[in-house]
Structures are given as C-alpha cells and as structure tokens.
Amino acid sequence: MSVTTSARRAAGTALAAALLTGTLAAPAAVASGTTASAAAAATTVTTGTTGTTVFADDFESGTVSHWTRQRIDGNGSITVTGAPAGGSGLAARFSVPNDGVSYRSEVAVNALGWGAYRFALADYLPADWVQTSTETIVAQWHGYPLSDGSDTKPPIALTVKDGSWRLKVHWLTGPTTVAEAVIPLGTVEFGHWNQWAFDITWSTATTPGSITVYRDGVQVGAHSGLNNYHQNQAPYFKTGIYRANWNPAKGIPYPTGGPDVVLYSDSVTVTQL
C-alpha cells in the first residue's frame, strides 16, 4: 500500500466502516425499480455491527493472484497499473478491444457460501468511455448451468448502458424459465471513482432475499425477493468487463473499430454479515 492514501481509498474505507457500524446516513429505502432522490428523508443504515472479511484485494501486490481465476475472451488484457485520476497506489485495469472477436476481460473468486454479505468495491470508467446501447457488465454474481444444461444469465449484475447504471436481477419461475428485474441506479459520472457497496442476502427456496445498493455513500437502489437460482452453490463474484453482444457466437452485428473498452477496479472487500 502506498504511504500516501488516495482520496478514493480513504472514501472507500470510510464507506465500508460506516456501513459496517450502522452510522452512515442515507436516503430512505428505495423500492425496486426506483432511484434515490437527493431530497429523500435521511435515515440510518442499521445492517449490523459485526462481520468477517472473507475476501479482500486492493491490488497493491501488483498482481491479480488473490483471485481464483481470470478469463479473457479475445484479445483483451488484465493488468495492474497505477490508479488513474491522480489516485496513488495500484488498481486493476481491464480492457477489451472493439475488434470483432473480443468481449470479455474479468477476474473471479469462487463462491463464498449462502447467507448475507457486503460486497464493497471501487471502479472507474474513463472520461473517454464510448456510450453505447450495448450493455456492459462491470460486476456480476454468476450462477451455474440449469437443469437442461443451458447457461444462465448472472443472478445479479451491475451494468452500464447508454450512460446509465443499472442493476439486473434474475431468478427462476420454472426449471429453465428466467425472470428479470431491472433497477436503475442513476447516471454514470465518467472520469470518477465510484465507491460501491452491495448488501446481499441470498434468497433460498423457502426464504426471500434482499439487495441494497450504495454508491458514494448514498443508497441508490434495492430489490426484495428471489435473487438467484437456488443451486447447490451460492453465486460467485466477478468484476471486469463483459460485453455479451460482442460475442461472435451470438451472431449479432455491430460496428467495429474505435477505442478499447477500459475499466479500472480497486479496493474489493467482501464481508460476511
């Protein structure tokens, strides 16, 4: 860790501490499918006062070796480099070129178990990010093949589309039938470090779950009810870049060329509540 801690790291540490101790003032609860209003009445987050860190990586090792695996589809890259925007220390840099064959650059950690967790992380979308209606997943909690062997949409995904943040939640209404909720999380501020926290209680076949999302200390979205496929293992966490519609196997035409898609990620901490 650099001796001089950058503002984004300090903010992320303060956010995690405030959430953990229940001292963070935030807008009133946000219903699924709505966004927080700046004029919303303040309330106190009381999500518990104890927790155990089960995974953490600030990338100061200079590698992504703390992660279970990494995956690049095409000609993208995953590197650890100096943090942009004047921040000190290191951050993970993910890139995917718009070359007609590349669509993924991610790191993943194995499933951490059922129950309640807080996933905190920082991410940075450069100021020259090309806004597009092609959805980009930048963090996701992924499941496993369904009973018929088909692949699954991630139970929970943080996405960027047309300059807006969205949370997508999926669950089963039949053995292979997937339902979806899309929750708007506000406008993307490019060239800015976002401090995210996701409080997730996994649903089970007999109990509802919940998701509460904070960005830069403000609650921006929530979802109650089913939030995964209730498989043998809990969903596992991934971060980076995944642009599904660029997968050549899907056969979806799109204009190629232009700058690479680039995302920085840092200060990932998972706390079991």
C-alpha positions as CSV (number, residue, x, y, z in Angstrom):
1,M,0.0,0.0,0.0
2,S,1.3,3.5,-0.9
3,V,2.2,5.6,2.1
4,T,0.0,8.4,0.7
5,T,-3.5,7.0,0.6
6,S,-5.6,8.4,-2.2
7,A,-8.9,10.1,-1.7
8,R,-10.8,7.2,-3.3
9,R,-9.2,4.7,-1.0
10,A,-10.0,6.8,2.1
11,A,-13.6,7.3,0.9
12,G,-13.9,3.6,0.3
13,T,-12.6,2.8,3.7
14,A,-14.9,5.3,5.4
15,L,-17.9,4.0,3.5
16,A,-17.2,0.4,4.5
17,A,-16.7,1.4,8.1
18,A,-19.8,3.5,8.2
19,L,-21.9,0.7,6.6
20,L,-20.5,-1.9,9.0
21,T,-21.1,0.2,12.1
22,G,-24.5,1.4,11.0
23,T,-23.5,5.1,11.3
24,L,-24.0,6.1,7.6
25,A,-26.8,8.5,6.9
26,A,-28.6,7.6,3.7
27,P,-31.9,8.3,1.9
28,A,-35.0,6.3,2.9
29,A,-35.3,2.8,1.4
30,V,-35.5,2.7,-2.3
31,A,-38.1,0.3,-3.8
32,S,-37.1,-2.0,-6.7
33,G,-37.2,-0.1,-10.0
34,T,-36.7,3.4,-8.5
35,T,-33.8,5.6,-7.8
36,A,-32.8,7.7,-4.8
37,S,-33.8,11.3,-4.6
38,A,-31.4,13.9,-3.2
39,A,-34.4,15.3,-1.3
40,A,-35.3,12.0,0.3
41,A,-35.5,11.9,4.1
42,A,-32.3,10.8,5.8
43,T,-32.3,7.6,7.7
44,T,-29.6,5.5,9.4
45,V,-28.3,2.3,7.9
46,T,-28.6,-0.5,10.5
47,T,-27.3,-3.5,8.8
48,G,-25.4,-4.9,11.7
49,T,-22.3,-4.1,13.7
50,T,-20.2,-7.2,13.2
51,G,-18.8,-9.0,10.2
52,T,-16.0,-11.2,9.0
53,T,-13.9,-10.3,6.0
54,V,-13.8,-13.3,3.7
55,F,-12.1,-11.8,0.7
56,A,-10.1,-8.6,0.0
57,D,-7.8,-7.3,-2.7
58,D,-6.5,-3.7,-3.2
59,F,-4.1,-4.9,-6.0
60,E,-1.1,-3.5,-4.2
61,S,0.6,-6.8,-4.7
62,G,0.9,-5.8,-8.3
63,T,-0.9,-8.9,-9.5
64,V,-4.4,-10.4,-9.5
65,S,-3.2,-13.6,-7.8
66,H,-5.7,-13.3,-4.9
67,W,-8.5,-14.1,-7.4
68,T,-9.4,-17.7,-8.1
69,R,-9.2,-17.3,-11.9
70,Q,-9.2,-14.8,-14.7
71,R,-10.7,-15.0,-18.1
72,I,-10.1,-13.1,-21.4
73,D,-12.1,-13.9,-24.5
74,G,-10.4,-12.4,-27.5
75,N,-7.5,-10.0,-27.4
76,G,-8.2,-8.1,-24.2
77,S,-6.0,-7.7,-21.2
78,I,-5.9,-7.7,-17.4
79,T,-3.1,-5.7,-15.8
80,V,-2.3,-4.0,-12.5
81,T,-1.1,-0.4,-13.0
82,G,-1.1,3.0,-11.4
83,A,-4.5,4.2,-10.5
84,P,-5.8,7.0,-12.8
85,A,-7.4,10.3,-11.8
86,G,-4.5,11.4,-9.6
87,G,-5.0,8.5,-7.1
88,S,-2.0,6.9,-5.5
89,G,-1.3,3.1,-5.4
90,L,-2.3,0.4,-7.9
91,A,-5.5,-0.7,-9.5
92,A,-6.6,-3.5,-11.8
93,R,-7.0,-2.4,-15.4
94,F,-9.4,-4.3,-17.7
95,S,-9.5,-3.7,-21.5
96,V,-11.5,-5.2,-24.4
97,P,-10.7,-4.1,-27.9
98,N,-13.5,-3.5,-30.4
99,D,-12.0,-5.9,-33.0
100,G,-15.0,-8.2,-33.7
101,V,-13.8,-11.1,-31.6
102,S,-13.1,-9.8,-28.1
103,Y,-15.9,-9.5,-25.5
104,R,-14.6,-10.4,-22.0
105,S,-11.8,-9.5,-19.5
106,E,-12.7,-10.5,-15.9
107,V,-11.4,-11.9,-12.7
108,A,-13.5,-14.1,-10.4
109,V,-13.4,-15.5,-6.9
110,N,-15.1,-18.8,-6.0
111,A,-18.5,-19.0,-4.3
112,L,-18.3,-17.8,-0.6
113,G,-21.4,-19.5,0.6
114,W,-25.0,-18.7,1.4
115,G,-26.2,-16.1,3.8
116,A,-25.7,-12.3,4.0
117,Y,-22.7,-10.5,2.6
118,R,-21.5,-7.0,1.9
119,F,-19.5,-6.6,-1.4
120,A,-17.6,-3.3,-1.5
121,L,-15.5,-2.2,-4.4
122,A,-14.4,0.9,-6.3
123,D,-14.5,1.3,-10.1
124,Y,-13.5,3.9,-12.6
125,L,-14.8,4.4,-16.1
126,P,-12.5,6.8,-18.1
127,A,-13.8,10.1,-19.3
128,D,-13.5,8.9,-22.9
129,W,-15.7,5.9,-22.4
130,V,-17.8,5.5,-25.5
131,Q,-21.5,5.5,-24.5
132,T,-23.5,2.8,-26.3
133,S,-26.8,0.9,-26.1
134,T,-24.7,-2.3,-26.0
135,E,-24.9,-3.3,-22.3
136,T,-21.6,-3.8,-20.5
137,I,-21.4,-5.8,-17.3
138,V,-18.8,-4.5,-14.9
139,A,-19.5,-6.7,-11.8
140,Q,-21.6,-9.8,-11.6
141,W,-22.6,-12.6,-9.3
142,H,-22.9,-15.7,-11.5
143,G,-24.7,-19.0,-11.3
144,Y,-24.2,-22.4,-12.9
145,P,-25.8,-24.3,-15.8
146,L,-29.5,-25.0,-15.5
147,S,-31.1,-28.4,-15.3
148,D,-31.2,-28.7,-19.1
149,G,-27.5,-27.8,-19.4
150,S,-28.2,-24.3,-20.7
151,D,-26.0,-21.4,-19.5
152,T,-27.5,-18.8,-17.2
153,K,-27.8,-15.1,-17.0
154,P,-26.0,-13.8,-13.9
155,P,-28.4,-13.7,-10.9
156,I,-27.1,-10.2,-10.2
157,A,-25.2,-7.9,-12.5
158,L,-24.1,-4.3,-12.3
159,T,-24.2,-2.9,-15.9
160,V,-23.7,0.3,-17.9
161,K,-26.0,1.1,-20.8
162,D,-26.4,4.5,-22.6
163,G,-24.5,6.3,-19.8
164,S,-26.7,4.9,-17.0
165,W,-26.0,2.4,-14.2
166,R,-28.4,-0.5,-13.9
167,L,-28.7,-3.5,-11.6
168,K,-30.2,-6.6,-13.2
169,V,-31.6,-9.4,-11.0
170,H,-32.6,-12.9,-12.3
171,W,-34.4,-15.8,-10.8
172,L,-36.2,-18.9,-11.9
173,T,-40.0,-19.2,-12.4
174,G,-39.6,-22.8,-13.7
175,P,-36.8,-25.3,-14.2
176,T,-35.4,-23.3,-17.1
177,T,-37.5,-20.1,-17.2
178,V,-35.7,-17.0,-16.0
179,A,-37.4,-13.8,-14.7
180,E,-35.7,-10.4,-14.7
181,A,-35.9,-7.2,-12.8
182,V,-34.0,-4.1,-14.0
183,I,-33.3,-1.4,-11.3
184,P,-32.0,2.0,-12.5
185,L,-29.1,3.2,-10.3
186,G,-28.5,6.7,-11.8
187,T,-26.4,8.4,-14.4
188,V,-22.7,7.4,-14.8
189,E,-20.2,10.0,-13.9
190,F,-17.3,9.3,-16.2
191,G,-13.7,10.0,-15.0
192,H,-14.8,9.4,-11.4
193,W,-14.1,6.7,-8.9
194,N,-17.4,5.1,-7.7
195,Q,-17.4,3.7,-4.2
196,W,-19.9,0.8,-4.4
197,A,-21.4,-1.3,-1.6
198,F,-23.9,-4.2,-2.2
199,D,-25.6,-5.7,0.8
200,I,-26.9,-9.1,-0.5
201,T,-28.9,-11.6,1.5
202,W,-29.3,-14.6,-0.8
203,S,-32.8,-16.0,-1.2
204,T,-33.5,-19.7,-0.7
205,A,-36.3,-21.9,-1.9
206,T,-38.2,-21.0,1.2
207,T,-37.0,-17.5,2.2
208,P,-36.9,-14.2,0.4
209,G,-33.6,-12.4,-0.2
210,S,-32.7,-8.7,-0.4
211,I,-30.2,-6.4,-2.2
212,T,-29.4,-2.9,-1.2
213,V,-27.0,-0.8,-3.3
214,Y,-25.0,2.2,-2.2
215,R,-22.9,4.5,-4.5
216,D,-20.6,7.0,-2.9
217,G,-22.4,6.6,0.4
218,V,-25.9,7.1,-0.9
219,Q,-28.5,4.3,-1.3
220,V,-29.4,4.2,-5.0
221,G,-31.4,1.0,-5.4
222,A,-32.9,-2.0,-3.7
223,H,-34.6,-5.3,-4.6
224,S,-36.5,-7.7,-2.3
225,G,-37.5,-11.3,-3.1
226,L,-35.8,-14.0,-5.2
227,N,-32.3,-13.1,-6.3
228,N,-30.7,-16.3,-7.6
229,Y,-31.4,-19.8,-9.0
230,H,-31.1,-21.7,-5.6
231,Q,-28.5,-24.1,-6.9
232,N,-26.1,-26.3,-4.9
233,Q,-23.6,-23.4,-4.5
234,A,-24.1,-19.7,-4.0
235,P,-23.3,-17.5,-7.0
236,Y,-19.7,-16.5,-7.3
237,F,-18.4,-12.9,-7.8
238,K,-16.7,-11.5,-10.9
239,T,-15.5,-8.0,-11.9
240,G,-14.1,-6.5,-15.0
241,I,-15.7,-6.1,-18.5
242,Y,-18.2,-8.4,-20.1
243,R,-20.0,-7.2,-23.3
244,A,-22.1,-10.2,-24.2
245,N,-23.4,-8.9,-27.5
246,W,-19.8,-8.7,-28.8
247,N,-19.5,-12.5,-28.5
248,P,-19.1,-13.7,-32.1
249,A,-21.1,-16.9,-31.3
250,K,-24.2,-14.8,-30.8
251,G,-24.1,-13.5,-34.4
252,I,-25.2,-10.0,-33.5
253,P,-23.7,-7.4,-36.0
254,Y,-22.2,-4.3,-34.6
255,P,-19.8,-1.6,-35.8
256,T,-16.1,-2.4,-35.0
257,G,-13.2,-0.1,-34.6
258,G,-12.7,2.8,-32.2
259,P,-11.1,2.8,-28.8
260,D,-10.8,-0.1,-26.4
261,V,-13.3,-0.5,-23.6
262,V,-11.4,0.1,-20.4
263,L,-12.4,-0.2,-16.8
264,Y,-10.3,0.2,-13.5
265,S,-11.3,-1.7,-10.3
266,D,-9.9,-1.4,-6.8
267,S,-10.4,-1.9,-3.1
268,V,-12.6,-5.1,-3.3
269,T,-13.7,-6.3,0.1
270,V,-16.3,-9.0,0.9
271,T,-17.7,-9.1,4.4
272,Q,-19.9,-11.9,5.7
273,L,-22.6,-10.3,7.9
